[in-house]
Amino acid sequence: MYFYPRNFTPGCTREACGFRDQFAEFRGLDIDVTGISRDSVATHLKFKETHRLPFELLADEQGEVASLYKAAILCAAAAHPAGYLPA
């Protein structure tokens, strides 16, 4: 699971595409990849389709899930997203 600020920003796009490019390796280790941001479901669908993402994107529009994981989803202008894969 990784948290990121916003779909279609340069850094978040690179991050998502990196997970896409390594997806087979994650699956080979029985690791699911899921991205979470405050974007809407509609925006997630477009982002997923545009970049051929083989994993799920979840809409956390109110930031409730991020709060449960104590993950700060930074503003889109932030240099580094709050992405991580918990053990």
C-alpha positions as CSV (number, residue, x, y, z in Angstrom):
1,M,0.0,0.0,0.0
2,Y,1.3,3.4,-0.8
3,F,-0.1,6.9,-0.2
4,Y,0.4,9.7,-2.7
5,P,-0.8,13.3,-3.0
6,R,-2.4,13.5,-6.4
7,N,-3.0,11.8,-9.7
8,F,-1.3,13.2,-12.8
9,T,1.4,15.2,-11.0
10,P,5.0,14.4,-12.3
11,G,6.3,12.8,-9.1
12,C,3.2,10.8,-8.4
13,T,3.0,9.6,-12.0
14,R,6.7,8.5,-11.8
15,E,6.0,6.7,-8.6
16,A,2.9,4.9,-9.9
17,C,4.6,3.9,-13.1
18,G,7.5,2.6,-11.1
19,F,5.2,0.3,-9.2
20,R,3.6,-0.7,-12.6
21,D,7.0,-1.5,-14.0
22,Q,7.9,-3.7,-11.0
23,F,4.4,-5.2,-10.6
24,A,5.4,-8.7,-11.7
25,E,8.2,-8.8,-9.1
26,F,5.8,-7.7,-6.4
27,R,3.2,-10.3,-7.5
28,G,6.0,-13.0,-7.6
29,L,6.6,-12.3,-3.9
30,D,2.8,-12.4,-3.2
31,I,2.7,-8.6,-2.5
32,D,-0.4,-6.7,-3.5
33,V,0.1,-3.1,-4.6
34,T,-2.6,-0.5,-3.8
35,G,-2.3,3.3,-4.2
36,I,-4.3,5.7,-2.1
37,S,-4.9,9.4,-2.6
38,R,-7.5,12.0,-1.9
39,D,-8.5,12.0,-5.6
40,S,-12.0,11.0,-6.7
41,V,-12.9,7.5,-8.1
42,A,-13.4,9.1,-11.5
43,T,-9.9,10.6,-11.5
44,H,-8.4,7.4,-10.3
45,L,-10.0,5.5,-13.2
46,K,-8.6,7.9,-15.7
47,F,-5.1,7.8,-14.2
48,K,-5.2,4.0,-14.1
49,E,-6.3,3.8,-17.7
50,T,-3.9,6.5,-19.0
51,H,-0.8,4.8,-17.4
52,R,-2.0,1.2,-17.7
53,L,-1.7,0.6,-13.9
54,P,-2.4,-3.1,-13.1
55,F,-3.2,-2.4,-9.4
56,E,-6.1,-0.8,-7.6
57,L,-6.3,2.9,-6.6
58,L,-8.4,3.8,-3.7
59,A,-10.1,7.2,-3.2
60,D,-9.6,8.5,0.3
61,E,-11.3,11.9,-0.3
62,Q,-11.6,12.8,3.3
63,G,-8.2,11.4,4.4
64,E,-9.7,8.9,6.8
65,V,-7.6,5.9,5.7
66,A,-4.4,8.0,5.7
67,S,-5.2,9.1,9.2
68,L,-5.6,5.5,10.3
69,Y,-2.1,4.7,9.0
70,K,-0.7,8.0,10.3
71,A,0.3,8.8,6.7
72,A,0.3,12.5,5.8
73,I,-0.8,12.9,2.2
74,L,1.1,16.0,1.3
75,C,-0.1,18.7,-1.0
76,A,0.6,18.3,-4.7
77,A,3.5,20.8,-4.6
78,A,5.4,18.7,-2.1
79,A,8.7,17.3,-3.4
80,H,8.3,13.8,-2.0
81,P,5.0,11.9,-1.5
82,A,4.2,10.0,1.6
83,G,4.4,6.7,-0.2
84,Y,5.4,3.5,1.5
85,L,4.8,-0.2,1.6
86,P,4.2,-1.4,5.2
87,A,5.7,-4.7,6.2
